[in-house]
């Protein structure tokens, strides 16, 4: 079924990426309110978990309050302990690095590769080969002496990272892999849905994601033991629900039934949403094909990206404006755009983990994400395209 875009949020304003609510959301939420099942227990939580697991092809799913919570739990399940080190993408939202710190561990930032902007396996390999050593059967960072335990590879902007290469590297160095798929629900990797064959994968349902519950996240796995422990840890590690006995430190990380109800309605539309995102991306690529200085993010031959956040490089002098100048120009025309995240090795919050990540820095300087809401109207997209092409000709 072809998805038909909805009405604009505000006449004359083209937002970057906003939710599309036009299915059974009202009906399902009303059922929660009518029955009183509004908290973290209810039929919609179970249904939402099953829908996500079935969609990606995983055995189990555990709903969480947000994607960061899912990442935190995944790290704990992977055996990450205080003072361990975890390899993680430098070019991403800050959440995975924060989750590593929640576990008491330290991030090691790995640069993006230049072709598809994902976790650079070659640079990760160089770090493990040249900057680490085996000592008494434990892989340690030579400079810090800390144990290197895991890899968190982030799928950037709806495009999957190269899972086969990452998993092969992890097997070689006996590392756990956590797949941060928080931006890539609905994406394909070598013909399979992202997350379906993972030991640990995490999704996010924040307001700007392709599927939203307002907030929310999901941990998916094919490991029954990890699933059981994830349910335990996310519900305050409760051993006896009558006497309120808790065997260890747990977390209040469960999704509410109301949010899950919205998620169920959104899941019913997911394939339509992916189709809409890919159609929007294809139009941008077509429009910019002959424009100097605009290089949209490419899709690998082995990937099916959702183009969650359509992004292009703005390269001077071929393009007349810098990425930030173009951002301001478009803002003045009521068109919302945004740069990528500050690379995490430059973040003041993670200044204890400096690394050399030149590709991430270059992408940060040049990249700009363009309006790509699922409900973006064709006439609004044409307006965005015309404004960008006009700016490129400005002297």
C-alpha positions as CSV (number, residue, x, y, z in Angstrom):
1,X,0.0,0.0,0.0
2,X,1.4,3.4,-1.0
3,X,1.6,5.9,1.9
4,X,0.0,9.2,1.3
5,X,1.7,12.2,3.1
6,X,-0.4,14.2,5.5
7,X,-0.9,17.9,6.1
8,X,1.9,20.2,7.1
9,X,2.3,21.0,10.8
10,X,2.4,24.8,10.2
11,X,1.7,26.6,7.0
12,X,4.9,27.8,5.5
13,X,7.2,25.8,7.8
14,X,9.0,22.7,6.7
15,X,10.1,20.7,9.7
16,X,13.2,18.4,9.7
17,X,11.6,15.1,10.8
18,X,8.4,14.8,12.7
19,X,6.1,11.9,13.6
20,X,3.3,10.7,11.4
21,X,0.2,9.7,13.4
22,X,-2.6,8.6,11.2
23,X,-3.4,4.9,12.0
24,X,-4.8,3.1,15.0
25,X,-3.0,5.2,17.6
26,X,-6.1,6.9,19.0
27,X,-8.1,3.6,19.1
28,X,-5.3,1.7,20.9
29,X,-4.6,4.5,23.4
30,X,-8.3,4.8,24.2
31,X,-8.4,1.1,25.0
32,X,-5.6,1.7,27.5
33,X,-7.5,4.6,29.1
34,X,-10.8,2.8,29.1
35,X,-9.4,-0.3,30.7
36,X,-7.0,1.5,33.1
37,X,-3.9,-0.4,31.8
38,X,-1.7,2.6,31.4
39,X,1.5,1.7,33.2
40,X,4.3,-0.8,32.4
41,X,2.1,-3.8,32.5
42,X,-0.5,-4.5,29.8
43,X,-1.4,-6.4,26.7
44,X,0.1,-3.8,24.4
45,X,3.6,-4.1,25.8
46,X,3.5,-7.8,25.1
47,X,2.0,-7.2,21.6
48,X,4.6,-4.5,20.7
49,X,7.5,-6.7,21.8
50,X,6.1,-9.6,19.6
51,X,5.5,-7.3,16.6
52,X,9.1,-5.9,16.7
53,X,10.7,-9.4,17.2
54,X,8.6,-10.9,14.4
55,X,9.3,-8.0,12.0
56,X,13.1,-8.2,12.3
57,X,13.1,-12.0,12.6
58,X,14.5,-12.2,16.2
59,X,13.3,-14.7,18.8
60,X,12.8,-12.2,21.7
61,X,12.3,-8.5,22.4
62,X,12.1,-6.5,25.6
63,X,10.6,-3.1,25.5
64,X,12.4,-0.3,27.4
65,X,11.7,3.3,28.4
66,X,14.1,4.5,25.7
67,X,16.9,3.4,23.4
68,X,19.6,4.4,25.8
69,X,18.2,2.1,28.5
70,X,18.2,-0.7,26.0
71,X,21.9,0.0,25.3
72,X,22.7,0.1,29.0
73,X,21.0,-3.3,29.6
74,X,22.7,-4.8,26.5
75,X,26.1,-3.8,27.8
76,X,25.4,-5.4,31.2
77,X,24.2,-8.6,29.5
78,X,27.4,-8.6,27.4
79,X,29.4,-8.7,30.6
80,X,30.8,-5.2,30.5
81,X,32.2,-4.3,33.9
82,X,33.6,-1.1,35.5
83,X,36.9,-0.1,34.1
84,X,36.5,-2.1,30.9
85,X,36.8,-0.5,27.5
86,X,34.2,-0.7,24.7
87,X,34.8,0.3,21.1
88,X,32.1,2.6,19.8
89,X,31.4,4.8,16.8
90,X,32.7,8.4,17.1
91,X,30.1,9.7,14.7
92,X,26.8,9.2,16.5
93,X,24.4,10.7,19.0
94,X,26.0,10.7,22.4
95,X,23.7,8.0,23.9
96,X,25.9,4.9,23.3
97,X,28.9,6.6,24.8
98,X,26.8,7.6,27.8
99,X,25.5,4.1,28.2
100,X,29.0,2.8,28.3
101,X,29.8,5.2,31.1
102,X,26.6,4.1,33.0
103,X,28.1,0.7,33.1
104,X,31.3,2.2,34.6
105,X,33.3,1.4,31.4
106,X,35.2,3.6,29.1
107,X,34.5,4.3,25.4
108,X,37.2,4.0,22.7
109,X,36.0,6.0,19.8
110,X,36.4,4.6,16.3
111,X,36.3,6.8,13.3
112,X,33.7,6.6,10.5
113,X,34.6,5.2,7.2
114,X,34.3,7.7,4.3
115,X,32.1,5.8,1.9
116,X,28.9,5.2,3.9
117,X,29.9,7.0,7.1
118,X,29.6,3.9,9.3
119,X,31.9,2.3,12.0
120,X,35.3,1.9,10.4
121,X,36.2,-1.8,10.8
122,X,39.7,-1.2,9.4
123,X,40.5,1.4,12.0
124,X,39.0,-0.8,14.8
125,X,41.3,-3.6,13.6
126,X,44.3,-1.3,13.7
127,X,43.5,-0.3,17.3
128,X,43.1,-3.9,18.4
129,X,46.2,-5.1,16.6
130,X,48.5,-2.2,17.3
131,X,47.3,-0.7,20.6
132,X,46.2,-3.8,22.5
133,X,47.9,-6.9,23.8
134,X,46.9,-10.3,25.2
135,X,47.8,-10.7,28.9
136,X,46.9,-13.9,30.7
137,X,44.1,-14.6,28.2
138,X,42.7,-11.0,28.5
139,X,42.8,-8.4,25.8
140,X,44.1,-5.1,27.2
141,X,44.6,-1.6,26.0
142,X,48.4,-1.2,26.2
143,X,48.2,2.5,27.1
144,X,45.5,2.2,29.9
145,X,45.9,-1.4,31.0
146,X,42.1,-1.8,30.8
147,X,40.3,-4.9,29.5
148,X,38.8,-4.5,26.1
149,X,35.4,-6.2,26.2
150,X,33.0,-5.2,23.5
151,X,32.0,-3.3,20.4
152,X,29.0,-1.0,20.0
153,X,28.6,-0.4,16.3
154,X,26.0,2.2,15.5
155,X,23.9,2.3,12.3
156,X,24.2,5.9,11.3
157,X,21.2,7.7,9.7
158,X,19.2,4.5,8.9
159,X,22.1,2.7,7.1
160,X,23.4,-0.5,8.6
161,X,27.0,-0.9,9.6
162,X,28.9,-3.9,8.0
163,X,27.8,-6.5,10.5
164,X,29.7,-9.4,9.0
165,X,33.0,-7.6,9.1
166,X,32.3,-6.4,12.7
167,X,31.3,-9.8,13.9
168,X,34.4,-11.4,12.3
169,X,36.6,-8.9,14.1
170,X,34.9,-9.5,17.3
171,X,35.3,-13.3,17.0
172,X,39.0,-12.8,16.3
173,X,39.5,-10.8,19.5
174,X,36.9,-12.5,21.6
175,X,34.7,-9.4,22.0
176,X,30.9,-9.1,22.4
177,X,29.0,-7.1,19.8
178,X,26.1,-4.8,20.6
179,X,24.4,-3.6,17.5
180,X,23.1,0.0,18.0
181,X,20.2,-0.1,15.5
182,X,18.4,2.8,17.2
183,X,18.3,4.7,13.8
184,X,17.8,1.7,11.5
185,X,14.5,-0.2,12.3
186,X,13.3,-1.4,8.9
187,X,16.7,-1.4,7.2
188,X,18.1,-4.5,5.5
189,X,21.6,-6.0,5.8
190,X,22.4,-8.5,3.0
191,X,18.7,-9.3,2.5
192,X,17.8,-9.6,6.2
193,X,16.2,-7.1,8.5
194,X,18.6,-5.4,10.9
195,X,18.5,-7.0,14.3
196,X,17.1,-10.3,13.3
197,X,20.2,-12.4,13.7
198,X,21.8,-10.4,16.5
199,X,22.9,-11.6,20.0
200,X,22.0,-8.0,21.1
201,X,20.5,-5.2,19.1
202,X,18.8,-2.0,20.3
203,X,16.1,0.2,18.8
204,X,14.8,3.6,19.6
205,X,11.3,5.1,19.2
206,X,12.1,8.7,20.0
207,X,9.8,11.3,18.4
208,X,11.9,11.8,15.3
209,X,12.6,8.1,14.6
210,X,10.9,6.3,11.7
211,X,8.6,4.7,14.2
212,X,7.7,6.5,17.4
213,X,6.1,5.9,20.8
214,X,7.0,9.4,22.0
215,X,9.9,7.8,23.7
216,X,10.8,4.2,24.1
217,X,13.2,1.6,23.0
218,X,13.6,-2.1,22.4
219,X,16.3,-4.7,23.1
220,X,16.1,-7.7,20.8
221,X,18.0,-10.9,21.0
222,X,18.1,-14.6,20.0
223,X,19.6,-15.5,23.4
224,X,16.9,-16.8,25.8
225,X,19.1,-16.3,28.9
226,X,19.8,-12.7,27.9
227,X,16.1,-12.1,27.3
228,X,15.1,-13.4,30.7
229,X,17.8,-11.3,32.4
230,X,16.8,-8.2,30.5
231,X,13.2,-8.5,31.7
232,X,14.5,-9.0,35.2
233,X,16.9,-6.0,35.2
234,X,14.4,-3.6,33.5
235,X,11.8,-4.3,36.2
236,X,13.9,-3.4,39.2
237,X,15.3,-6.9,39.6
238,X,12.2,-8.0,41.5
239,X,12.4,-11.6,42.8
240,X,9.2,-11.6,44.8
241,X,6.4,-9.3,43.6
242,X,4.4,-9.9,46.7
243,X,7.0,-9.2,49.4
244,X,9.0,-6.8,47.2
245,X,12.3,-8.6,47.5
246,X,15.0,-7.6,45.1
247,X,18.0,-9.7,44.5
248,X,20.3,-7.1,43.1
249,X,20.3,-3.5,41.7
250,X,17.8,-3.2,38.9
251,X,16.4,-0.4,36.8
252,X,13.0,1.2,36.2
253,X,13.4,0.7,32.4
254,X,10.1,-0.7,31.2
255,X,7.9,0.9,28.6
256,X,4.4,1.9,29.5
257,X,1.3,0.2,28.0
258,X,0.1,3.6,26.6
259,X,3.4,4.1,24.7
260,X,3.4,0.4,23.5
261,X,-0.2,1.0,22.2
262,X,1.1,3.8,20.0
263,X,4.0,1.6,19.0
264,X,1.7,-1.2,17.9
265,X,-0.2,1.2,15.7
266,X,3.1,2.6,14.3
267,X,4.4,-0.9,13.5
268,X,1.3,-1.6,11.4
269,X,2.6,1.3,9.1
270,X,6.3,0.6,9.2
271,X,6.8,-0.8,5.7
272,X,4.8,2.2,4.3
273,X,7.0,4.6,6.3
274,X,10.2,3.0,5.0
275,X,8.8,3.2,1.4
276,X,8.0,6.9,2.0
277,X,11.5,7.6,3.3
278,X,13.2,5.9,0.4
279,X,11.0,7.7,-2.1
280,X,12.0,11.1,-0.4
281,X,15.6,10.1,-0.5
282,X,15.4,9.1,-4.2
283,X,14.0,12.5,-5.1
284,X,16.7,14.4,-3.3
285,X,19.4,12.2,-5.0
286,X,17.9,12.8,-8.4
287,X,17.6,16.6,-7.8
288,X,21.2,17.0,-6.6
289,X,22.8,14.7,-9.2
290,X,24.1,17.5,-11.4
291,X,24.6,20.0,-8.6
292,X,28.2,20.8,-7.8
293,X,29.3,20.5,-4.1
294,X,26.3,18.4,-2.9
295,X,27.1,14.7,-2.2
296,X,24.3,12.7,-0.6
297,X,25.1,9.8,1.7
298,X,25.5,6.7,-0.4
299,X,23.8,3.3,0.0
300,X,26.1,0.2,0.0
301,X,25.3,-2.6,-2.4
302,X,24.7,-4.9,0.5
303,X,22.4,-2.5,2.4
304,X,18.8,-1.4,2.2
305,X,18.8,1.9,4.1
306,X,15.7,3.5,5.5
307,X,17.3,7.0,5.0
308,X,15.9,7.8,8.4
309,X,17.6,11.2,8.3
310,X,18.4,12.2,4.7
311,X,21.8,13.9,4.8
312,X,24.1,15.4,2.2
313,X,27.6,16.8,2.2
314,X,27.9,20.5,1.4
315,X,31.3,21.0,0.0
316,X,32.9,24.4,-0.7
317,X,34.1,25.9,-3.0
318,X,32.0,23.8,-5.4
319,X,28.9,24.8,-3.5
320,X,28.7,28.6,-2.8
321,X,27.7,28.2,0.9
322,X,29.1,26.2,3.8
323,X,26.9,23.7,5.5
324,X,26.2,26.2,8.4
325,X,25.6,29.1,6.0
326,X,23.1,27.0,4.1
327,X,21.5,26.0,7.4
328,X,21.0,29.7,8.2
329,X,19.8,30.5,4.7
330,X,17.1,27.8,4.9
331,X,16.1,28.7,8.4
332,X,15.4,32.2,7.2
333,X,13.0,30.6,4.6
334,X,11.3,28.5,7.4
335,X,13.0,25.3,6.3
336,X,14.5,23.3,9.2
337,X,17.8,21.4,8.8
338,X,20.5,20.3,11.2
339,X,24.2,19.3,11.1
340,X,25.3,15.9,12.3
341,X,26.3,15.4,15.9
342,X,29.6,16.7,17.3
343,X,32.0,13.7,17.0
344,X,32.2,12.1,20.4
345,X,35.9,12.2,20.7
346,X,35.5,16.1,20.7
347,X,32.7,16.1,23.2
348,X,33.5,17.9,26.5
349,X,31.4,15.1,28.2
350,X,33.9,12.5,27.0
351,X,37.2,14.4,27.0
352,X,38.8,11.5,28.9
353,X,38.7,9.4,25.8
354,X,40.6,11.4,23.0
355,X,41.1,9.8,19.6
356,X,42.1,10.7,16.1
357,X,38.9,10.6,14.0
358,X,39.4,12.9,11.0
359,X,36.6,11.4,8.8
360,X,34.1,12.0,11.6
361,X,35.3,15.6,11.9
362,X,35.1,16.2,8.2
363,X,31.5,14.8,8.0
364,X,30.5,17.0,11.0
365,X,31.8,20.1,9.3
366,X,30.2,19.4,5.9
367,X,27.0,17.3,6.4
368,X,23.5,18.7,6.7
369,X,20.3,16.7,7.3
370,X,17.3,17.9,5.2
371,X,13.6,17.7,5.8
372,X,12.5,14.1,5.4
373,X,9.4,13.5,7.6
374,X,7.4,10.4,6.5
375,X,4.6,12.9,5.8
376,X,6.7,15.4,3.8
377,X,4.5,16.6,1.0
378,X,6.0,16.6,-2.5
379,X,5.4,20.3,-3.0
380,X,7.3,21.0,0.3
381,X,10.2,18.8,-0.8
382,X,10.4,20.7,-4.1
383,X,10.5,23.9,-2.2
384,X,13.4,22.6,-0.2
385,X,15.2,21.5,-3.3
386,X,14.7,24.8,-5.1
387,X,16.0,26.7,-2.1
388,X,19.1,24.6,-1.8
389,X,19.9,24.8,-5.5
390,X,19.4,28.6,-5.5
391,X,21.8,28.9,-2.5
392,X,24.4,27.0,-4.3
393,X,24.5,29.6,-7.0
394,X,24.8,32.6,-4.6
395,X,28.1,34.5,-5.0
